[in-house]
Amino acid sequence: MLTLFINLSIKLFFLLTPFFVLSVFLSMTEHMDRASQRNVAMRTTCAVAVICLILYLAGNSIFATLGITLDGFRIGAGSLLFLSAVSLVSGKRSSQEVAPDIDFAVVPLAIPITVGPATIGTLLILSAELGGVAERTIGAAALVCACLCVGIILHSSRVLKKILGTVGLSIMTKITGLVLSALAAQIVFTGIQNFLR
């Protein structure tokens, strides 16, 4: 069970693209003082955790309602995740414009920058794959852990910017993209393999 928790926590951490989110967070809050930055980081973390848990818990219901097979969704979501990974590696993933009347800690920082279409699809798949109550509980705990780790990164944004610098953040974002591309390939291959059976 501990191994499952650690594996899921690491996968979900990379799925949330923390270093790309950090880059966007720094660009959006560069005019703020430290207290305001931390307030935005806390609100973003809470929004990400709530959105992710709702998607995770609603996964089976969504599949049952829409009549979509898990393997079909694996192929679609895996393909979308791969495109997201390519955009991270190539550095072409763009941040969203911020509307003046919207809390940018929720939109666009929490959704769709942190929890984008690829993340939503992967969370729904994860929800459907974990069968028993114990496994689903571990999955939820791992999801909360991953969200908290992203929150810690955002909370320490100024320190990390000094340590990593712009180049370091770019390298970490590209590494995240590589990990996501491998995860996406595995999801797609599993879907195709089960579909052919």
C-alpha positions, 0 to 999 in steps of 0.5 A, a space after each residue: 500500500 505504501 508503494 502504491 501511495 508513493 507511485 501515485 504521488 509521484 505520477 500525480 505530482 508530475 501530472 500537475 506540471 508544477 514547474 510550469 505552474 511555478 513559472 506562470 505563477 511568478 510572472 503573474 505575481 511579480 508585482 505583489 509583495 510576499 504576503 500577497 504571493 503566499 495568499 495567492 499560492 494558498 488559494 490556488 492550492 486549495 482550488 486545485 485540490 478541490 477540483 482534482 478530488 471532485 474529478 477523481 471521485 466522480 470518475 466512475 459516474 461520468 463513465 457510466 453516464 456518458 457510456 464511454 469505455 475506459 480503454 477508449 478514454 485511455 487512448 483519447 486522454 493519453 493522446 491529449 496528455 502527450 500533446 501537453 508533454 510535447 508543448 512543455 518540452 518544446 517550450 510552446 505552452 502558453 499561459 492564459 490571459 487574465 480577466 480583470 474581474 476574475 480571481 486568477 488564483 482559480 482561473 487561470 492558475 488552478 484551471 486550466 493551467 494546473 488542472 488542464 484537459 490532459 490532467 482531467 482525463 488522466 484523473 478520470 482514468 485513475 479513478 476508474 482503474 482503482 477498484 477497492 475502497 482501500 485503493 481509492 482512499 490511497 489514491 485520494 491521499 496521494 492526490 492531496 499529497 501531490 496538490 500540497 507539494 505543488 502548494 509548497 513549491 508555489 509558497 516557496 516561489 521566490 526562494 526557488 527562483 533564486 536557486 533555479 533561475 530562469 534556465 533552471 525552471 525551464 530545464 525542470 519544466 522540460 523534464 516534467 514534459 519528458 516524464 509526462 510523455 512516458 506516462 502518456 505513452 503507457 496510458 495509450 498503449 494500455 488502452 490499445 492493448 486492451 481494445 485489441 483484446 
